[in-house]
Amino acid sequence: MFEITDPAAFKPSASWILSERFPRGIKSIQNPTKKELLRGIYKPRLTLSHRRNQLGLYECMLKIELSLPKLIFGRSIDHFVVHSR
């Protein structure tokens, strides 16, 4: 379960999720802005779409892409040095 609190933050706007009929083939995306990336602000990439479920009904799907090491440690895992003894 999820709730979209700011549909305008997606491109195109995710306001379509509020309607009872979802337009077919639409995807709304929210990625970190260049300004946020330059300021060192890390955010996951979000993709809102709809798909058919097992019953053949359309439902909303939120795809979240992120790097856990970057979120937790502030850098990607390839920046860690592994020392062997």
KAWOTA-V417182 format. One record per pair of residues at least 24 apart in sequence whose ideal C-beta (glycine too) atoms are under 7 Angstrom apart, sorted by the first residue. I is the first residue (numbers start at 1). J is the second residue. D is the distance in whole Angstrom. If there is no record, write none. Layout:
<<I;J;D> <I;J;D>>
This chain:
<<2;62;5> <4;48;7> <10;48;6> <14;48;5> <17;48;7> <17;60;6> <22;50;5> <22;58;6> <42;70;6> <42;71;6>>
